[in-house]
Each structure stands twice: as C-alpha cells, then as structure tokens.
Amino acid sequence: MVGTAYPMRGGIAQFNALLCAELAKQHEVRCFSFTRQYPSLFFPGKTQMEEGEDPVPIGATPIVDSVNPATWFAAAREISAWKPDALLFKYWLPFFAPCFGTIARRVKAACGSKVIVICDNVIPHERRPLDGPLTRYMLGAADGFIVMSKTVLADLRRFRPDAPAELAAHPLYTHFGEPMAREDARRRLGWPREGRVLLFFGYIRRYKGLDLLLRAMPGIHEATGARLWVLGEFYEDRAYYDGIVKEDRLEEIVTMRGDYVPNEEVGAYFSASDLVVLPYRSATQSGIVQVAFQMERPVLCTRVGGLEEMVRDGETGMLVPPEDRAALAAAVARYFSEGLEGRLAEGVREQKRRMGWSNLAEAVIRLAASNRREVA
C-alpha cells in the first residue's frame, strides 16, 4: 500500500492501517507512507502529525514526499524490488494524482503489479481547475477499483466506464474500542449525567453544513432541551461560526472544541452523546458514520451522496433533505419525543455485525487475483 500512515493523523491513515492489518492476516503486506503529505502552505490545520500512540501499528516505511518527484521514483524502485502482486492506493484528492499515478505506472512497468485504487472520492468536494486532468491521470494507471458508495461508482464510470470495480461497504473504525455506558462516558469527560447532547464531529469545512445545524439549534433546544458539542479542527475561518453562536445567543447550549480530538478520547465523546448529526451539503461517504456505528450511536444526516446508502432511514438513523434547517430541527425533536434511540441503536448493532474489514480485504484480493498482468 502507498498512502498516509502513522505518525500522520486522520481517518485515512487509520483506514489504511486497519486494512493493512486485515490483509496481513493471510498475506505479506508493506505500507509505504509519506515523509511529507502536504506542504505547510497547503495544509489548513494545525499539524499533520499524531501526538498520541500508534492506534494500529503496521510499521509503515516513510519515503514519499508529495511534492518531490525524486521521492516518487525512489519509492517506485523500492516497491518494484519487492515485486508485489498488487499495489494499493487510497485516493481522495487530485493533489495526490501526480505522485500516486507516477509510482503506479513505474511499478507496473517494472514488475507487472496489479494496481488497485480505493476511491474515497472521484470528484472532490471542493473543485479546482485541474481536477479533471489530474483525476484522469490517476485513474488511468489503475487495473481495478473499489468504491464504497453507488455515488462514487457513478462518478468513476464517467472516467473509466468499463474498468473492473467492486462496491464494498466502508468498514467500522474498530480501533476506537467498544462503546461505553453513557453515564461512564459522561463521567470520564466531566459532562453532566443528565441532559440531551447532540454531537457534530470531524474537520469543519463549509460542505459539512455546521452553520445549518447552528442556525437550527434555537428551535432544537426549545423543543428538546438538547445541547450541541462540536468537536473538530476548523479548516476554514472559525470566526464565521463563532459569529452565528453570538448572533443567535447559543453560548449556553453550544460548546465548540476547535482542535483535533486524540484517538484515546473519541470513543468517550461518541458514547456520551445521544445522537450524531451530519448536516452535510454534499458527500460521497463519511467515516464519521463508521465511528458512530462502532460506538452504537444512531446518526441523523442529510440525503446527499452515499450517506443515504450508509444510514438507513428509520433503522439505523434518520435522513432529512440537505440545507433544510426546519427539517433538521423537526427530526431531532421527533427522535426524542418518539423515543427512537433504543430502536435505532438496535438497528445500528445489527448493521455493525456486517461491516467488518474482512469484506473489504476480500474485495482487494479478488481484484488482485483477476487476470494479473505478467511482465518479463
């Protein structure tokens, strides 16, 4: 695998590690990671590095600098010397297409490895002028694809109509552990034992719709008494969101922790909440759903992209139209007034049993084993 890995932080690094660990149960696996993922100029957060312990140790080799072609060639040489049957990439942003696409082509030419791309996104959330050509360069190097929603599959078919592709559910982020009792989690976090709490979690960018949820909070609080916890680093100007809190006088019911949440704390925050809310304006899929389901928390989200494939309305969560504050508030009110938590949480537990890493690993192996190209 070529991709981000510890000590780099974030859901993609954790995804890569969990998949490598699953594949390593039956195969020899190596992960080649970054020495630098983004130049500081292009990185909107505070740091790209984890400060805690490695949650899923896989012994990744840091070799790739995303903006230094000499390291791409060096990585390709080292990978080719190992002669892997398959070379795996997790693709989510055209910024990485030159790096990944070059490594893929050179390894294929040297030793005939099958190139498999797991597509988080084919078309990025925030568009830039060169997205199309860069994406074509990356996808053109692949022999097979794995997608985790029908939305992404449809996007892939615009670029590679006939390429082998498998649709596999996004597995759960199991490294956060098992759910805690709500009272224990709140005690650990210093939260009041009583009271209803909504959770918004993850990097904060406009497409995730936090402003819509904040605007809905006066009505939500009046109807249900619920508070909102916002946990995640701001990847855009926080002042805009602070302005909404001040304008709508939400200081007593909204708490915003604007930094990266350490892995050791994630499970407690989800376990302490009553409902996870994802009011996205657009989406392909979201790893936040997988964290919520691992912690057996129902999810309220919008009908966008692959989210409505991941969250089954009335079974594992609730779905509302995008950019509809009234519908968002009404759904939260119904969740509490109709006592839906127990039934939806049971649906989540049932879904959780079918979202292990073995299904994704098997999809990788099927693609790797099909018509492997031989090079003398």
C-alpha positions in Angstrom: 0.0 0.0 0.0 1.1 3.5 -0.8 -0.6 6.1 1.4 -0.7 8.1 4.6 0.1 6.2 7.8 1.1 6.9 11.4 2.6 9.2 12.7 0.4 11.1 10.2 -3.0 11.6 11.6 -6.6 11.4 10.4 -9.2 8.9 9.2 -7.4 8.0 6.0 -4.2 6.9 7.9 -6.3 4.9 10.2 -8.3 3.3 7.3 -5.0 2.3 5.6 -3.6 0.8 8.8 -6.8 -1.2 9.6 -6.9 -2.6 6.0 -3.2 -3.5 6.0 -3.7 -5.3 9.3 -6.6 -7.3 7.9 -4.7 -8.2 4.7 -1.7 -9.2 6.8 -3.7 -12.0 8.4 -3.2 -14.0 5.2 -0.7 -12.1 3.1 2.6 -10.3 3.2 1.9 -6.6 3.3 4.0 -3.5 3.3 2.9 0.1 3.6 5.0 3.0 2.1 4.0 6.3 3.6 4.8 10.0 3.4 7.7 11.9 4.8 5.6 15.0 3.9 1.9 14.7 3.0 1.2 18.4 2.4 3.5 21.5 2.2 2.6 23.7 5.2 1.3 26.3 2.8 -1.5 24.0 1.6 -2.4 22.5 4.9 -5.3 24.3 6.7 -5.0 22.5 10.0 -2.5 23.0 12.9 -0.4 19.9 12.5 -0.3 16.8 10.2 1.1 14.6 12.9 -0.4 12.4 15.7 0.7 13.2 19.2 -0.6 10.0 20.8 0.4 6.4 20.4 0.0 4.5 17.2 -3.5 3.0 17.3 -2.9 0.3 14.7 0.9 -0.5 14.4 1.8 -1.7 10.9 5.5 -0.5 10.6 5.0 1.8 7.6 8.1 3.0 5.7 8.1 6.8 5.3 9.6 7.5 1.9 7.2 9.7 -0.3 7.2 13.5 -0.4 4.0 14.6 -2.2 5.8 17.4 -4.0 9.2 15.9 -4.6 9.3 13.7 -7.7 12.7 12.3 -6.8 11.0 10.5 -3.9 8.3 9.1 -6.1 10.9 7.4 -8.3 12.8 6.2 -5.2 9.6 4.8 -3.8 8.8 3.1 -7.1 12.3 1.5 -7.2 12.0 0.2 -3.6 8.5 -1.2 -4.2 9.5 -2.8 -7.5 12.4 -4.5 -5.9 9.9 -6.2 -3.5 7.8 -7.3 -6.6 4.4 -7.1 -5.0 1.4 -8.9 -6.7 -0.7 -5.8 -6.1 -0.1 -2.2 -5.4 -2.9 -0.5 -3.5 -3.8 3.2 -3.2 -6.5 5.1 -1.2 -7.4 8.1 -3.5 -9.4 11.1 -2.2 -7.9 14.3 -3.7 -6.4 15.2 -7.1 -3.5 16.8 -5.4 -2.0 13.3 -4.9 -2.6 12.2 -8.5 0.8 13.1 -9.9 2.6 11.3 -7.0 0.4 8.2 -6.9 -0.1 8.0 -10.7 3.7 8.1 -11.3 4.5 5.5 -8.7 1.8 3.2 -10.1 3.0 3.4 -13.7 6.6 2.9 -12.8 5.9 -0.2 -10.6 3.6 -1.7 -13.3 6.3 -1.2 -15.9 9.0 -2.7 -13.7 7.3 -5.8 -12.3 3.7 -6.1 -13.5 1.9 -5.5 -10.2 -1.8 -5.1 -10.4 -2.8 -1.5 -9.4 -5.9 -1.2 -7.3 -7.4 2.1 -6.2 -9.8 2.5 -3.4 -11.8 5.7 -4.2 -13.0 7.8 -1.3 -13.9 10.5 -3.8 -13.5 10.6 -7.6 -14.8 14.1 -7.8 -13.7 16.2 -4.8 -16.0 18.2 -2.5 -14.3 21.4 -3.3 -13.5 21.8 -7.0 -10.3 23.2 -8.6 -9.4 23.9 -12.2 -7.1 20.9 -12.8 -9.2 18.3 -11.0 -10.3 16.6 -14.2 -6.9 16.0 -15.9 -5.3 15.0 -12.6 -8.0 12.5 -11.8 -7.8 11.0 -15.3 -4.0 10.6 -14.8 -4.5 8.7 -11.6 -7.4 6.6 -12.6 -5.8 5.7 -15.9 -3.0 3.9 -14.1 -5.4 1.5 -12.3 -6.3 -2.0 -13.2 -9.3 -2.2 -10.7 -11.2 -0.1 -8.3 -13.0 -0.4 -5.0 -15.8 2.1 -4.2 -17.8 2.4 -1.0 -20.9 4.0 -2.3 -23.0 4.0 -5.5 -22.5 7.7 -5.8 -18.7 7.2 -6.2 -19.2 4.3 -8.5 -21.3 6.6 -10.8 -18.5 9.2 -10.7 -15.9 6.5 -11.5 -17.9 5.4 -14.6 -17.6 8.9 -16.0 -13.8 8.4 -16.2 -13.4 4.6 -16.5 -16.7 3.2 -17.9 -15.5 -0.4 -18.3 -12.9 -0.8 -15.6 -13.3 -3.7 -13.1 -14.8 -2.3 -9.9 -16.2 -3.7 -6.6 -18.7 -2.0 -4.4 -17.8 -2.7 -0.7 -19.2 -1.1 2.5 -16.9 1.2 4.4 -15.8 -0.8 7.4 -16.0 0.4 11.0 -13.2 2.2 12.8 -12.7 -0.6 15.3 -9.5 0.8 16.8 -11.6 3.3 18.9 -12.7 0.3 21.0 -16.2 -0.7 22.1 -18.9 1.6 23.3 -19.0 2.8 26.9 -22.1 3.2 29.1 -23.4 6.8 28.6 -23.1 7.6 32.3 -19.5 6.3 32.4 -18.5 8.2 29.3 -20.0 11.5 30.6 -18.3 11.0 34.0 -15.0 10.5 32.2 -15.5 13.7 30.2 -16.8 15.7 33.1 -20.2 16.2 31.4 -23.4 16.4 33.4 -25.0 13.0 33.8 -28.4 14.3 32.7 -29.4 16.2 29.6 -29.6 15.5 25.9 -26.5 16.0 23.8 -26.1 16.2 20.0 -22.6 15.6 18.5 -21.1 17.1 15.4 -17.7 15.6 14.8 -14.9 16.0 12.3 -12.9 18.5 10.3 -15.0 21.6 9.8 -15.5 22.8 6.2 -18.4 24.5 4.5 -19.7 21.4 2.7 -20.3 19.8 6.1 -23.1 22.2 7.0 -22.2 23.1 10.6 -23.7 26.5 10.1 -27.0 25.0 9.2 -27.0 23.0 12.4 -26.1 26.0 14.5 -29.0 28.0 12.9 -31.3 25.2 13.8 -30.2 25.0 17.4 -32.6 27.6 18.9 -35.6 25.6 17.8 -34.0 22.3 18.7 -33.2 23.5 22.2 -36.6 24.9 22.7 -38.3 21.7 21.6 -36.0 19.2 23.3 -33.6 20.9 25.7 -30.7 19.4 23.8 -27.2 20.9 23.8 -24.7 20.6 20.9 -21.0 19.6 21.2 -18.9 20.5 18.1 -15.6 18.5 18.1 -13.1 19.1 15.3 -10.4 21.3 13.8 -11.6 24.2 11.8 -10.3 24.0 8.2 -11.7 27.5 7.5 -12.3 30.7 9.4 -13.7 29.9 12.8 -14.9 33.4 13.2 -17.9 32.8 10.9 -19.2 30.0 13.2 -18.4 32.0 16.4 -20.4 34.8 14.9 -23.5 32.6 14.5 -23.2 31.4 18.1 -23.0 35.0 19.3 -25.8 36.3 17.0 -28.2 33.6 17.9 -27.2 33.6 21.6 -26.1 30.0 21.7 -23.3 30.3 24.2 -25.2 28.3 26.8 -26.2 25.4 24.6 -23.3 25.1 22.1 -19.7 24.1 23.0 -17.1 24.1 20.3 -13.8 22.4 20.8 -11.8 23.6 17.8 -8.9 21.1 17.8 -8.1 17.6 16.8 -9.5 15.0 19.2 -7.0 12.4 20.3 -7.8 8.8 19.4 -8.0 7.9 23.1 -10.9 10.3 23.6 -13.0 9.7 20.5 -14.9 6.7 21.9 -15.9 8.5 25.1 -17.4 11.5 23.1 -19.5 9.3 20.9 -20.6 7.1 23.8 -21.6 10.2 25.8 -23.8 11.7 23.1 -27.4 10.9 22.3 -27.4 11.5 18.6 -24.7 12.2 16.0 -25.7 14.8 13.5 -24.1 15.2 10.0 -25.9 18.1 8.2 -23.7 17.9 5.1 -24.4 19.9 1.9 -22.6 17.3 -0.2 -20.9 14.0 0.5 -19.7 10.8 -1.1 -19.5 8.9 2.2 -18.3 9.8 5.6 -16.0 8.0 8.0 -17.9 9.7 10.9 -20.8 7.3 10.3 -18.4 4.4 10.8 -17.2 5.8 14.1 -20.8 6.4 15.2 -21.8 2.9 14.3 -18.8 1.4 16.1 -20.0 3.2 19.2 -23.6 2.2 18.5 -24.9 5.7 18.1 -27.7 6.5 15.7 -26.9 9.1 13.0 -29.1 12.0 11.7 -27.8 13.1 8.3 -28.8 14.6 5.0 -29.8 12.8 1.9 -26.7 13.5 -0.1 -24.2 11.3 -1.9 -23.5 8.0 -0.3 -24.8 9.0 3.2 -28.3 7.7 2.4 -26.8 4.4 1.5 -24.9 4.2 4.8 -27.7 5.4 7.1 -31.0 3.5 6.7 -33.8 5.9 7.5 -35.8 4.6 10.4 -33.5 1.7 11.0 -30.0 3.0 11.9 -30.7 6.7 11.8 -32.7 9.5 10.2 -32.5 11.2 6.9 -33.5 14.8 6.0 -33.2 17.0 2.9 -30.0 19.0 2.6 -29.9 22.7 3.6 -33.3 22.4 5.4 -33.0 23.7 8.9 -36.6 23.2 9.7 -36.4 19.5 8.7 -33.3 19.1 10.7 -34.9 20.6 13.8 -38.1 18.5 13.3 -36.1 15.3 13.0 -34.2 15.9 16.3 -37.5 16.7 18.0 -39.1 13.5 16.7 -36.0 11.5 17.8 -36.5 12.5 21.4 -40.3 12.8 21.5 -40.9 9.4 20.0 -38.2 7.7 22.0 -36.4 6.4 18.8 -33.0 5.9 20.3 -33.5 2.3 21.5 -34.9 1.0 18.2 -32.3 2.9 16.1 -29.4 1.8 18.3 -30.5 -1.8 17.9 -30.5 -1.3 14.2 -27.0 0.0 14.4 -25.9 -3.0 16.3 -27.3 -5.3 13.7 -25.6 -3.3 10.9 -22.4 -3.3 12.8 -22.1 -7.1 12.5 -21.9 -6.8 8.7 -19.3 -4.0 8.5 -16.1 -5.8 9.3 -12.7 -5.3 7.5 -12.7 -8.8 6.0 -15.3 -7.9 3.3 -13.1 -5.1 2.0 -9.9 -7.2 2.2 -11.6 -9.9 0.2 -12.6 -7.4 -2.5 -9.0 -6.3 -2.7 -7.8 -9.9 -3.1 -10.4 -10.7 -5.8 -9.2 -7.7 -7.9 -5.6 -8.5 -7.3 -6.1 -12.1 -8.4 -8.0 -11.4 -11.6 -6.0 -11.5 -14.8 -2.8 -10.4 -13.3 -0.6 -8.8 -16.0 2.8 -10.6 -16.3 6.0 -8.7 -17.2 9.2 -10.5 -18.0 
